[in-house]
């Protein structure tokens, strides 16, 4: 799932070299912290959060196959 978030984010931003994803696993719960350049925050979040919501939906669908719960946080 970490790779999935990374691929999606890198395809959206102007500075793909600054995209990092940290994965914290706690039992069945996985926390993914997506870091992007401050100039790319708007592109990752999208208008009214639509792109971020779509990214979270795709990751949750992938996680449901493995019976895990995933949270995606976008931070600078």
mmCIF file of the N, C-alpha and C atoms, coordinates in Angstrom:
data_MODEL
# 
_entry.id   MODEL 
# 
loop_
_atom_site.group_PDB 
_atom_site.id 
_atom_site.type_symbol 
_atom_site.label_atom_id 
_atom_site.label_alt_id 
_atom_site.label_comp_id 
_atom_site.label_asym_id 
_atom_site.label_entity_id 
_atom_site.label_seq_id 
_atom_site.pdbx_PDB_ins_code 
_atom_site.Cartn_x 
_atom_site.Cartn_y 
_atom_site.Cartn_z 
_atom_site.occupancy 
_atom_site.B_iso_or_equiv 
_atom_site.pdbx_formal_charge 
_atom_site.auth_seq_id 
_atom_site.auth_comp_id 
_atom_site.auth_asym_id 
_atom_site.auth_atom_id 
_atom_site.pdbx_PDB_model_num 
ATOM 1   N N  . UNK A 1 1  ? 0.822   -1.194 0.000   1.00 0.00 ? 1  UNK A N  1 
ATOM 2   C CA . UNK A 1 1  ? 0.000   0.000  0.000   1.00 0.00 ? 1  UNK A CA 1 
ATOM 3   C C  . UNK A 1 1  ? 0.863   1.253  0.000   1.00 0.00 ? 1  UNK A C  1 
ATOM 4   N N  . UNK A 1 2  ? 2.014   1.161  0.640   1.00 0.00 ? 2  UNK A N  1 
ATOM 5   C CA . UNK A 1 2  ? 2.935   2.290  0.661   1.00 0.00 ? 2  UNK A CA 1 
ATOM 6   C C  . UNK A 1 2  ? 3.348   2.651  -0.765  1.00 0.00 ? 2  UNK A C  1 
ATOM 7   N N  . UNK A 1 3  ? 3.645   1.639  -1.570  1.00 0.00 ? 3  UNK A N  1 
ATOM 8   C CA . UNK A 1 3  ? 4.064   1.870  -2.941  1.00 0.00 ? 3  UNK A CA 1 
ATOM 9   C C  . UNK A 1 3  ? 2.933   2.462  -3.771  1.00 0.00 ? 3  UNK A C  1 
ATOM 10  N N  . UNK A 1 4  ? 1.711   2.031  -3.514  1.00 0.00 ? 4  UNK A N  1 
ATOM 11  C CA . UNK A 1 4  ? 0.553   2.546  -4.232  1.00 0.00 ? 4  UNK A CA 1 
ATOM 12  C C  . UNK A 1 4  ? 0.388   4.042  -4.002  1.00 0.00 ? 4  UNK A C  1 
ATOM 13  N N  . UNK A 1 5  ? 0.462   4.469  -2.748  1.00 0.00 ? 5  UNK A N  1 
ATOM 14  C CA . UNK A 1 5  ? 0.340   5.891  -2.420  1.00 0.00 ? 5  UNK A CA 1 
ATOM 15  C C  . UNK A 1 5  ? 1.482   6.679  -3.058  1.00 0.00 ? 5  UNK A C  1 
ATOM 16  N N  . UNK A 1 6  ? 2.668   6.114  -3.020  1.00 0.00 ? 6  UNK A N  1 
ATOM 17  C CA . UNK A 1 6  ? 3.837   6.794  -3.580  1.00 0.00 ? 6  UNK A CA 1 
ATOM 18  C C  . UNK A 1 6  ? 3.706   6.987  -5.088  1.00 0.00 ? 6  UNK A C  1 
ATOM 19  N N  . UNK A 1 7  ? 3.249   5.975  -5.796  1.00 0.00 ? 7  UNK A N  1 
ATOM 20  C CA . UNK A 1 7  ? 3.082   6.067  -7.249  1.00 0.00 ? 7  UNK A CA 1 
ATOM 21  C C  . UNK A 1 7  ? 2.015   7.094  -7.610  1.00 0.00 ? 7  UNK A C  1 
ATOM 22  N N  . UNK A 1 8  ? 0.907   7.077  -6.906  1.00 0.00 ? 8  UNK A N  1 
ATOM 23  C CA . UNK A 1 8  ? -0.174  8.036  -7.178  1.00 0.00 ? 8  UNK A CA 1 
ATOM 24  C C  . UNK A 1 8  ? 0.311   9.453  -6.927  1.00 0.00 ? 8  UNK A C  1 
ATOM 25  N N  . UNK A 1 9  ? 0.961   9.676  -5.791  1.00 0.00 ? 9  UNK A N  1 
ATOM 26  C CA . UNK A 1 9  ? 1.415   11.025 -5.441  1.00 0.00 ? 9  UNK A CA 1 
ATOM 27  C C  . UNK A 1 9  ? 2.465   11.533 -6.410  1.00 0.00 ? 9  UNK A C  1 
ATOM 28  N N  . UNK A 1 10 ? 3.409   10.681 -6.796  1.00 0.00 ? 10 UNK A N  1 
ATOM 29  C CA . UNK A 1 10 ? 4.461   11.117 -7.715  1.00 0.00 ? 10 UNK A CA 1 
ATOM 30  C C  . UNK A 1 10 ? 3.916   11.481 -9.083  1.00 0.00 ? 10 UNK A C  1 
ATOM 31  N N  . UNK A 1 11 ? 2.818   10.867 -9.481  1.00 0.00 ? 11 UNK A N  1 
ATOM 32  C CA . UNK A 1 11 ? 2.228   11.194 -10.781 1.00 0.00 ? 11 UNK A CA 1 
ATOM 33  C C  . UNK A 1 11 ? 1.473   12.524 -10.758 1.00 0.00 ? 11 UNK A C  1 
ATOM 34  N N  . UNK A 1 12 ? 1.158   13.019 -9.571  1.00 0.00 ? 12 UNK A N  1 
ATOM 35  C CA . UNK A 1 12 ? 0.381   14.252 -9.445  1.00 0.00 ? 12 UNK A CA 1 
ATOM 36  C C  . UNK A 1 12 ? 1.238   15.510 -9.277  1.00 0.00 ? 12 UNK A C  1 
ATOM 37  N N  . UNK A 1 13 ? 2.420   15.385 -8.706  1.00 0.00 ? 13 UNK A N  1 
ATOM 38  C CA . UNK A 1 13 ? 3.178   16.556 -8.257  1.00 0.00 ? 13 UNK A CA 1 
ATOM 39  C C  . UNK A 1 13 ? 4.217   17.023 -9.273  1.00 0.00 ? 13 UNK A C  1 
ATOM 40  N N  . UNK A 1 14 ? 4.726   18.243 -9.051  1.00 0.00 ? 14 UNK A N  1 
ATOM 41  C CA . UNK A 1 14 ? 5.792   18.797 -9.878  1.00 0.00 ? 14 UNK A CA 1 
ATOM 42  C C  . UNK A 1 14 ? 7.168   18.375 -9.383  1.00 0.00 ? 14 UNK A C  1 
ATOM 43  N N  . UNK A 1 15 ? 7.293   18.051 -8.108  1.00 0.00 ? 15 UNK A N  1 
ATOM 44  C CA . UNK A 1 15 ? 8.568   17.662 -7.501  1.00 0.00 ? 15 UNK A CA 1 
ATOM 45  C C  . UNK A 1 15 ? 8.469   16.239 -6.953  1.00 0.00 ? 15 UNK A C  1 
ATOM 46  N N  . UNK A 1 16 ? 8.486   15.225 -7.834  1.00 0.00 ? 16 UNK A N  1 
ATOM 47  C CA . UNK A 1 16 ? 8.330   13.838 -7.362  1.00 0.00 ? 16 UNK A CA 1 
ATOM 48  C C  . UNK A 1 16 ? 9.475   13.352 -6.485  1.00 0.00 ? 16 UNK A C  1 
ATOM 49  N N  . UNK A 1 17 ? 10.641  13.976 -6.574  1.00 0.00 ? 17 UNK A N  1 
ATOM 50  C CA . UNK A 1 17 ? 11.769  13.550 -5.747  1.00 0.00 ? 17 UNK A CA 1 
ATOM 51  C C  . UNK A 1 17 ? 11.564  13.888 -4.280  1.00 0.00 ? 17 UNK A C  1 
ATOM 52  N N  . UNK A 1 18 ? 10.624  14.794 -3.978  1.00 0.00 ? 18 UNK A N  1 
ATOM 53  C CA . UNK A 1 18 ? 10.358  15.183 -2.598  1.00 0.00 ? 18 UNK A CA 1 
ATOM 54  C C  . UNK A 1 18 ? 9.190   14.418 -1.973  1.00 0.00 ? 18 UNK A C  1 
ATOM 55  N N  . UNK A 1 19 ? 8.641   13.455 -2.695  1.00 0.00 ? 19 UNK A N  1 
ATOM 56  C CA . UNK A 1 19 ? 7.536   12.644 -2.174  1.00 0.00 ? 19 UNK A CA 1 
ATOM 57  C C  . UNK A 1 19 ? 8.100   11.497 -1.344  1.00 0.00 ? 19 UNK A C  1 
ATOM 58  N N  . UNK A 1 20 ? 7.656   11.407 -0.097  1.00 0.00 ? 20 UNK A N  1 
ATOM 59  C CA . UNK A 1 20 ? 8.032   10.286 0.760   1.00 0.00 ? 20 UNK A CA 1 
ATOM 60  C C  . UNK A 1 20 ? 6.785   9.767  1.460   1.00 0.00 ? 20 UNK A C  1 
ATOM 61  N N  . UNK A 1 21 ? 6.779   8.471  1.701   1.00 0.00 ? 21 UNK A N  1 
ATOM 62  C CA . UNK A 1 21 ? 5.661   7.843  2.408   1.00 0.00 ? 21 UNK A CA 1 
ATOM 63  C C  . UNK A 1 21 ? 6.240   7.030  3.552   1.00 0.00 ? 21 UNK A C  1 
ATOM 64  N N  . UNK A 1 22 ? 5.801   7.344  4.767   1.00 0.00 ? 22 UNK A N  1 
ATOM 65  C CA . UNK A 1 22 ? 6.196   6.591  5.956   1.00 0.00 ? 22 UNK A CA 1 
ATOM 66  C C  . UNK A 1 22 ? 5.044   5.681  6.347   1.00 0.00 ? 22 UNK A C  1 
ATOM 67  N N  . UNK A 1 23 ? 5.357   4.427  6.643   1.00 0.00 ? 23 UNK A N  1 
ATOM 68  C CA . UNK A 1 23 ? 4.332   3.441  6.985   1.00 0.00 ? 23 UNK A CA 1 
ATOM 69  C C  . UNK A 1 23 ? 4.508   3.008  8.433   1.00 0.00 ? 23 UNK A C  1 
ATOM 70  N N  . UNK A 1 24 ? 3.437   3.139  9.211   1.00 0.00 ? 24 UNK A N  1 
ATOM 71  C CA . UNK A 1 24 ? 3.443   2.717  10.608  1.00 0.00 ? 24 UNK A CA 1 
ATOM 72  C C  . UNK A 1 24 ? 2.364   1.646  10.763  1.00 0.00 ? 24 UNK A C  1 
ATOM 73  N N  . UNK A 1 25 ? 2.798   0.443  11.121  1.00 0.00 ? 25 UNK A N  1 
ATOM 74  C CA . UNK A 1 25 ? 1.875   -0.687 11.241  1.00 0.00 ? 25 UNK A CA 1 
ATOM 75  C C  . UNK A 1 25 ? 1.627   -0.961 12.716  1.00 0.00 ? 25 UNK A C  1 
ATOM 76  N N  . UNK A 1 26 ? 0.346   -1.075 13.075  1.00 0.00 ? 26 UNK A N  1 
ATOM 77  C CA . UNK A 1 26 ? -0.049  -1.390 14.450  1.00 0.00 ? 26 UNK A CA 1 
ATOM 78  C C  . UNK A 1 26 ? -1.144  -2.450 14.387  1.00 0.00 ? 26 UNK A C  1 
ATOM 79  N N  . UNK A 1 27 ? -0.734  -3.698 14.321  1.00 0.00 ? 27 UNK A N  1 
ATOM 80  C CA . UNK A 1 27 ? -1.708  -4.783 14.222  1.00 0.00 ? 27 UNK A CA 1 
ATOM 81  C C  . UNK A 1 27 ? -2.397  -4.774 12.869  1.00 0.00 ? 27 UNK A C  1 
ATOM 82  N N  . UNK A 1 28 ? -3.715  -4.601 12.880  1.00 0.00 ? 28 UNK A N  1 
ATOM 83  C CA . UNK A 1 28 ? -4.492  -4.532 11.637  1.00 0.00 ? 28 UNK A CA 1 
ATOM 84  C C  . UNK A 1 28 ? -4.563  -3.138 11.053  1.00 0.00 ? 28 UNK A C  1 
ATOM 85  N N  . UNK A 1 29 ? -4.087  -2.150 11.786  1.00 0.00 ? 29 UNK A N  1 
ATOM 86  C CA . UNK A 1 29 ? -4.185  -0.765 11.336  1.00 0.00 ? 29 UNK A CA 1 
ATOM 87  C C  . UNK A 1 29 ? -2.855  -0.303 10.751  1.00 0.00 ? 29 UNK A C  1 
ATOM 88  N N  . UNK A 1 30 ? -2.931  0.371  9.597   1.00 0.00 ? 30 UNK A N  1 
ATOM 89  C CA . UNK A 1 30 ? -1.740  0.900  8.931   1.00 0.00 ? 30 UNK A CA 1 
ATOM 90  C C  . UNK A 1 30 ? -1.927  2.401  8.757   1.00 0.00 ? 30 UNK A C  1 
ATOM 91  N N  . UNK A 1 31 ? -0.936  3.166  9.197   1.00 0.00 ? 31 UNK A N  1 
ATOM 92  C CA . UNK A 1 31 ? -0.940  4.614  9.035   1.00 0.00 ? 31 UNK A CA 1 
ATOM 93  C C  . UNK A 1 31 ? 0.099   4.977  7.989   1.00 0.00 ? 31 UNK A C  1 
ATOM 94  N N  . UNK A 1 32 ? -0.328  5.647  6.924   1.00 0.00 ? 32 UNK A N  1 
ATOM 95  C CA . UNK A 1 32 ? 0.577   6.089  5.870   1.00 0.00 ? 32 UNK A CA 1 
ATOM 96  C C  . UNK A 1 32 ? 0.679   7.599  5.936   1.00 0.00 ? 32 UNK A C  1 
ATOM 97  N N  . UNK A 1 33 ? 1.896   8.109  6.157   1.00 0.00 ? 33 UNK A N  1 
ATOM 98  C CA . UNK A 1 33 ? 2.125   9.549  6.202   1.00 0.00 ? 33 UNK A CA 1 
ATOM 99  C C  . UNK A 1 33 ? 2.772   9.969  4.897   1.00 0.00 ? 33 UNK A C  1 
ATOM 100 N N  . UNK A 1 34 ? 2.030   10.717 4.098   1.00 0.00 ? 34 UNK A N  1 
ATOM 101 C CA . UNK A 1 34 ? 2.497   11.186 2.800   1.00 0.00 ? 34 UNK A CA 1 
ATOM 102 C C  . UNK A 1 34 ? 3.056   12.586 2.948   1.00 0.00 ? 34 UNK A C  1 
ATOM 103 N N  . UNK A 1 35 ? 4.326   12.751 2.597   1.00 0.00 ? 35 UNK A N  1 
ATOM 104 C CA . UNK A 1 35 ? 4.967   14.065 2.649   1.00 0.00 ? 35 UNK A CA 1 
ATOM 105 C C  . UNK A 1 35 ? 5.255   14.524 1.231   1.00 0.00 ? 35 UNK A C  1 
ATOM 106 N N  . UNK A 1 36 ? 4.851   15.764 0.919   1.00 0.00 ? 36 UNK A N  1 
ATOM 107 C CA . UNK A 1 36 ? 5.126   16.360 -0.385  1.00 0.00 ? 36 UNK A CA 1 
ATOM 108 C C  . UNK A 1 36 ? 5.672   17.764 -0.165  1.00 0.00 ? 36 UNK A C  1 
ATOM 109 N N  . UNK A 1 37 ? 6.211   18.357 -1.216  1.00 0.00 ? 37 UNK A N  1 
ATOM 110 C CA . UNK A 1 37 ? 6.693   19.729 -1.137  1.00 0.00 ? 37 UNK A CA 1 
ATOM 111 C C  . UNK A 1 37 ? 5.509   20.659 -0.884  1.00 0.00 ? 37 UNK A C  1 
ATOM 112 N N  . UNK A 1 38 ? 5.763   21.757 -0.205  1.00 0.00 ? 38 UNK A N  1 
ATOM 113 C CA . UNK A 1 38 ? 4.669   22.685 0.113   1.00 0.00 ? 38 UNK A CA 1 
ATOM 114 C C  . UNK A 1 38 ? 4.023   23.250 -1.146  1.00 0.00 ? 38 UNK A C  1 
ATOM 115 N N  . UNK A 1 39 ? 4.784   23.353 -2.221  1.00 0.00 ? 39 UNK A N  1 
ATOM 116 C CA . UNK A 1 39 ? 4.225   23.851 -3.478  1.00 0.00 ? 39 UNK A CA 1 
ATOM 117 C C  . UNK A 1 39 ? 3.261   22.853 -4.121  1.00 0.00 ? 39 UNK A C  1 
ATOM 118 N N  . UNK A 1 40 ? 3.369   21.584 -3.744  1.00 0.00 ? 40 UNK A N  1 
ATOM 119 C CA . UNK A 1 40 ? 2.535   20.533 -4.330  1.00 0.00 ? 40 UNK A CA 1 
ATOM 120 C C  . UNK A 1 40 ? 1.337   20.139 -3.477  1.00 0.00 ? 40 UNK A C  1 
ATOM 121 N N  . UNK A 1 41 ? 1.171   20.758 -2.329  1.00 0.00 ? 41 UNK A N  1 
ATOM 122 C CA . UNK A 1 41 ? 0.066   20.378 -1.436  1.00 0.00 ? 41 UNK A CA 1 
ATOM 123 C C  . UNK A 1 41 ? -1.287  20.503 -2.122  1.00 0.00 ? 41 UNK A C  1 
ATOM 124 N N  . UNK A 1 42 ? -1.500  21.574 -2.844  1.00 0.00 ? 42 UNK A N  1 
ATOM 125 C CA . UNK A 1 42 ? -2.782  21.790 -3.522  1.00 0.00 ? 42 UNK A CA 1 
ATOM 126 C C  . UNK A 1 42 ? -3.070  20.740 -4.574  1.00 0.00 ? 42 UNK A C  1 
ATOM 127 N N  . UNK A 1 43 ? -2.037  20.271 -5.248  1.00 0.00 ? 43 UNK A N  1 
ATOM 128 C CA . UNK A 1 43 ? -2.229  19.261 -6.287  1.00 0.00 ? 43 UNK A CA 1 
ATOM 129 C C  . UNK A 1 43 ? -2.575  17.908 -5.692  1.00 0.00 ? 43 UNK A C  1 
ATOM 130 N N  . UNK A 1 44 ? -2.042  17.608 -4.531  1.00 0.00 ? 44 UNK A N  1 
ATOM 131 C CA . UNK A 1 44 ? -2.329  16.325 -3.897  1.00 0.00 ? 44 UNK A CA 1 
ATOM 132 C C  . UNK A 1 44 ? -3.696  16.341 -3.221  1.00 0.00 ? 44 UNK A C  1 
ATOM 133 N N  . UNK A 1 45 ? -4.066  17.472 -2.659  1.00 0.00 ? 45 UNK A N  1 
ATOM 134 C CA . UNK A 1 45 ? -5.358  17.567 -1.972  1.00 0.00 ? 45 UNK A CA 1 
ATOM 135 C C  . UNK A 1 45 ? -6.496  17.779 -2.967  1.00 0.00 ? 45 UNK A C  1 
ATOM 136 N N  . UNK A 1 46 ? -6.307  18.653 -3.943  1.00 0.00 ? 46 UNK A N  1 
ATOM 137 C CA . UNK A 1 46 ? -7.333  18.903 -4.948  1.00 0.00 ? 46 UNK A CA 1 
ATOM 138 C C  . UNK A 1 46 ? -8.407  19.848 -4.444  1.00 0.00 ? 46 UNK A C  1 
ATOM 139 N N  . UNK A 1 47 ? -9.287  20.238 -5.351  1.00 0.00 ? 47 UNK A N  1 
ATOM 140 C CA . UNK A 1 47 ? -10.384 21.135 -4.987  1.00 0.00 ? 47 UNK A CA 1 
ATOM 141 C C  . UNK A 1 47 ? -11.324 20.427 -4.024  1.00 0.00 ? 47 UNK A C  1 
ATOM 142 N N  . UNK A 1 48 ? -11.541 21.063 -2.892  1.00 0.00 ? 48 UNK A N  1 
ATOM 143 C CA . UNK A 1 48 ? -12.413 20.554 -1.827  1.00 0.00 ? 48 UNK A CA 1 
ATOM 144 C C  . UNK A 1 48 ? -12.013 19.150 -1.381  1.00 0.00 ? 48 UNK A C  1 
ATOM 145 N N  . UNK A 1 49 ? -10.724 18.813 -1.539  1.00 0.00 ? 49 UNK A N  1 
ATOM 146 C CA . UNK A 1 49 ? -10.216 17.534 -1.065  1.00 0.00 ? 49 UNK A CA 1 
ATOM 147 C C  . UNK A 1 49 ? -10.592 16.338 -1.905  1.00 0.00 ? 49 UNK A C  1 
ATOM 148 N N  . UNK A 1 50 ? -10.992 16.560 -3.128  1.00 0.00 ? 50 UNK A N  1 
ATOM 149 C CA . UNK A 1 50 ? -11.475 15.452 -3.963  1.00 0.00 ? 50 UNK A CA 1 
ATOM 150 C C  . UNK A 1 50 ? -10.373 14.461 -4.335  1.00 0.00 ? 50 UNK A C  1 
ATOM 151 N N  . UNK A 1 51 ? -9.184  14.951 -4.663  1.00 0.00 ? 51 UNK A N  1 
ATOM 152 C CA . UNK A 1 51 ? -8.099  14.045 -5.040  1.00 0.00 ? 51 UNK A CA 1 
ATOM 153 C C  . UNK A 1 51 ? -7.642  13.244 -3.827  1.00 0.00 ? 51 UNK A C  1 
ATOM 154 N N  . UNK A 1 52 ? -7.519  13.906 -2.677  1.00 0.00 ? 52 UNK A N  1 
ATOM 155 C CA . UNK A 1 52 ? -7.124  13.202 -1.453  1.00 0.00 ? 52 UNK A CA 1 
ATOM 156 C C  . UNK A 1 52 ? -8.152  12.136 -1.085  1.00 0.00 ? 52 UNK A C  1 
ATOM 157 N N  . UNK A 1 53 ? -9.418  12.457 -1.228  1.00 0.00 ? 53 UNK A N  1 
ATOM 158 C CA . UNK A 1 53 ? -10.480 11.499 -0.911  1.00 0.00 ? 53 UNK A CA 1 
ATOM 159 C C  . UNK A 1 53 ? -10.442 10.307 -1.867  1.00 0.00 ? 53 UNK A C  1 
ATOM 160 N N  . UNK A 1 54 ? -10.184 10.573 -3.146  1.00 0.00 ? 54 UNK A N  1 
ATOM 161 C CA . UNK A 1 54 ? -10.094 9.488  -4.124  1.00 0.00 ? 54 UNK A CA 1 
ATOM 162 C C  . UNK A 1 54 ? -8.896  8.592  -3.840  1.00 0.00 ? 54 UNK A C  1 
ATOM 163 N N  . UNK A 1 55 ? -7.773  9.197  -3.456  1.00 0.00 ? 55 UNK A N  1 
ATOM 164 C CA . UNK A 1 55 ? -6.583  8.424  -3.116  1.00 0.00 ? 55 UNK A CA 1 
ATOM 165 C C  . UNK A 1 55 ? -6.858  7.533  -1.912  1.00 0.00 ? 55 UNK A C  1 
ATOM 166 N N  . UNK A 1 56 ? -7.509  8.080  -0.910  1.00 0.00 ? 56 UNK A N  1 
ATOM 167 C CA . UNK A 1 56 ? -7.838  7.293  0.288   1.00 0.00 ? 56 UNK A CA 1 
ATOM 168 C C  . UNK A 1 56 ? -8.789  6.148  -0.043  1.00 0.00 ? 56 UNK A C  1 
ATOM 169 N N  . UNK A 1 57 ? -9.736  6.383  -0.950  1.00 0.00 ? 57 UNK A N  1 
ATOM 170 C CA . UNK A 1 57 ? -10.685 5.349  -1.350  1.00 0.00 ? 57 UNK A CA 1 
ATOM 171 C C  . UNK A 1 57 ? -9.980  4.192  -2.040  1.00 0.00 ? 57 UNK A C  1 
ATOM 172 N N  . UNK A 1 58 ? -9.042  4.507  -2.936  1.00 0.00 ? 58 UNK A N  1 
ATOM 173 C CA . UNK A 1 58 ? -8.298  3.466  -3.649  1.00 0.00 ? 58 UNK A CA 1 
ATOM 174 C C  . UNK A 1 58 ? -7.456  2.646  -2.675  1.00 0.00 ? 58 UNK A C  1 
ATOM 175 N N  . UNK A 1 59 ? -6.798  3.323  -1.739  1.00 0.00 ? 59 UNK A N  1 
ATOM 176 C CA . UNK A 1 59 ? -5.944  2.624  -0.772  1.00 0.00 ? 59 UNK A CA 1 
ATOM 177 C C  . UNK A 1 59 ? -6.791  1.758  0.163   1.00 0.00 ? 59 UNK A C  1 
ATOM 178 N N  . UNK A 1 60 ? -7.942  2.258  0.586   1.00 0.00 ? 60 UNK A N  1 
ATOM 179 C CA . UNK A 1 60 ? -8.816  1.462  1.454   1.00 0.00 ? 60 UNK A CA 1 
ATOM 180 C C  . UNK A 1 60 ? -9.340  0.229  0.728   1.00 0.00 ? 60 UNK A C  1 
ATOM 181 N N  . UNK A 1 61 ? -9.607  0.359  -0.573  1.00 0.00 ? 61 UNK A N  1 
ATOM 182 C CA . UNK A 1 61 ? -10.059 -0.792 -1.349  1.00 0.00 ? 61 UNK A CA 1 
ATOM 183 C C  . UNK A 1 61 ? -8.960  -1.837 -1.440  1.00 0.00 ? 61 UNK A C  1 
ATOM 184 N N  . UNK A 1 62 ? -7.723  -1.393 -1.640  1.00 0.00 ? 62 UNK A N  1 
ATOM 185 C CA . UNK A 1 62 ? -6.594  -2.329 -1.690  1.00 0.00 ? 62 UNK A CA 1 
ATOM 186 C C  . UNK A 1 62 ? -6.370  -2.983 -0.328  1.00 0.00 ? 62 UNK A C  1 
ATOM 187 N N  . UNK A 1 63 ? -6.558  -2.238 0.736   1.00 0.00 ? 63 UNK A N  1 
ATOM 188 C CA . UNK A 1 63 ? -6.349  -2.762 2.084   1.00 0.00 ? 63 UNK A CA 1 
ATOM 189 C C  . UNK A 1 63 ? -7.435  -3.751 2.486   1.00 0.00 ? 63 UNK A C  1 
ATOM 190 N N  . UNK A 1 64 ? -8.632  -3.586 1.969   1.00 0.00 ? 64 UNK A N  1 
ATOM 191 C CA . UNK A 1 64 ? -9.722  -4.485 2.347   1.00 0.00 ? 64 UNK A CA 1 
ATOM 192 C C  . UNK A 1 64 ? -9.455  -5.914 1.868   1.00 0.00 ? 64 UNK A C  1 
ATOM 193 N N  . UNK A 1 65 ? -8.666  -6.061 0.809   1.00 0.00 ? 65 UNK A N  1 
ATOM 194 C CA . UNK A 1 65 ? -8.295  -7.402 0.341   1.00 0.00 ? 65 UNK A CA 1 
ATOM 195 C C  . UNK A 1 65 ? -7.411  -8.113 1.355   1.00 0.00 ? 65 UNK A C  1 
ATOM 196 N N  . UNK A 1 66 ? -6.661  -7.342 2.138   1.00 0.00 ? 66 UNK A N  1 
ATOM 197 C CA . UNK A 1 66 ? -5.762  -7.911 3.140   1.00 0.00 ? 66 UNK A CA 1 
ATOM 198 C C  . UNK A 1 66 ? -6.353  -7.831 4.550   1.00 0.00 ? 66 UNK A C  1 
ATOM 199 N N  . UNK A 1 67 ? -7.617  -7.456 4.666   1.00 0.00 ? 67 UNK A N  1 
ATOM 200 C CA . UNK A 1 67 ? -8.305  -7.307 5.954   1.00 0.00 ? 67 UNK A CA 1 
ATOM 201 C C  . UNK A 1 67 ? -7.572  -6.346 6.887   1.00 0.00 ? 67 UNK A C  1 
ATOM 202 N N  . UNK A 1 68 ? -7.171  -5.203 6.356   1.00 0.00 ? 68 UNK A N  1 
ATOM 203 C CA . UNK A 1 68 ? -6.498  -4.180 7.147   1.00 0.00 ? 68 UNK A CA 1 
ATOM 204 C C  . UNK A 1 68 ? -7.242  -2.867 7.019   1.00 0.00 ? 68 UNK A C  1 
ATOM 205 N N  . UNK A 1 69 ? -7.043  -2.005 8.010   1.00 0.00 ? 69 UNK A N  1 
ATOM 206 C CA . UNK A 1 69 ? -7.603  -0.652 7.972   1.00 0.00 ? 69 UNK A CA 1 
ATOM 207 C C  . UNK A 1 69 ? -6.451  0.307  7.713   1.00 0.00 ? 69 UNK A C  1 
ATOM 208 N N  . UNK A 1 70 ? -6.670  1.241  6.817   1.00 0.00 ? 70 UNK A N  1 
ATOM 209 C CA . UNK A 1 70 ? -5.602  2.155  6.421   1.00 0.00 ? 70 UNK A CA 1 
ATOM 210 C C  . UNK A 1 70 ? -6.064  3.588  6.609   1.00 0.00 ? 70 UNK A C  1 
ATOM 211 N N  . UNK A 1 71 ? -5.143  4.412  7.123   1.00 0.00 ? 71 UNK A N  1 
ATOM 212 C CA . UNK A 1 71 ? -5.360  5.841  7.221   1.00 0.00 ? 71 UNK A CA 1 
ATOM 213 C C  . UNK A 1 71 ? -4.230  6.526  6.449   1.00 0.00 ? 71 UNK A C  1 
ATOM 214 N N  . UNK A 1 72 ? -4.598  7.490  5.605   1.00 0.00 ? 72 UNK A N  1 
ATOM 215 C CA . UNK A 1 72 ? -3.602  8.232  4.839   1.00 0.00 ? 72 UNK A CA 1 
ATOM 216 C C  . UNK A 1 72 ? -3.612  9.678  5.334   1.00 0.00 ? 72 UNK A C  1 
ATOM 217 N N  . UNK A 1 73 ? -2.477  10.141 5.850   1.00 0.00 ? 73 UNK A N  1 
ATOM 218 C CA . UNK A 1 73 ? -2.327  11.527 6.295   1.00 0.00 ? 73 UNK A CA 1 
ATOM 219 C C  . UNK A 1 73 ? -1.403  12.228 5.316   1.00 0.00 ? 73 UNK A C  1 
ATOM 220 N N  . UNK A 1 74 ? -1.802  13.429 4.899   1.00 0.00 ? 74 UNK A N  1 
ATOM 221 C CA . UNK A 1 74 ? -0.981  14.224 3.993   1.00 0.00 ? 74 UNK A CA 1 
ATOM 222 C C  . UNK A 1 74 ? -0.400  15.368 4.797   1.00 0.00 ? 74 UNK A C  1 
ATOM 223 N N  . UNK A 1 75 ? 0.932   15.434 4.854   1.00 0.00 ? 75 UNK A N  1 
ATOM 224 C CA . UNK A 1 75 ? 1.603   16.464 5.649   1.00 0.00 ? 75 UNK A CA 1 
ATOM 225 C C  . UNK A 1 75 ? 2.716   17.111 4.835   1.00 0.00 ? 75 UNK A C  1 
ATOM 226 N N  . UNK A 1 76 ? 3.110   18.308 5.268   1.00 0.00 ? 76 UNK A N  1 
ATOM 227 C CA . UNK A 1 76 ? 4.187   19.021 4.596   1.00 0.00 ? 76 UNK A CA 1 
ATOM 228 C C  . UNK A 1 76 ? 5.519   18.566 5.116   1.00 0.00 ? 76 UNK A C  1 
# 
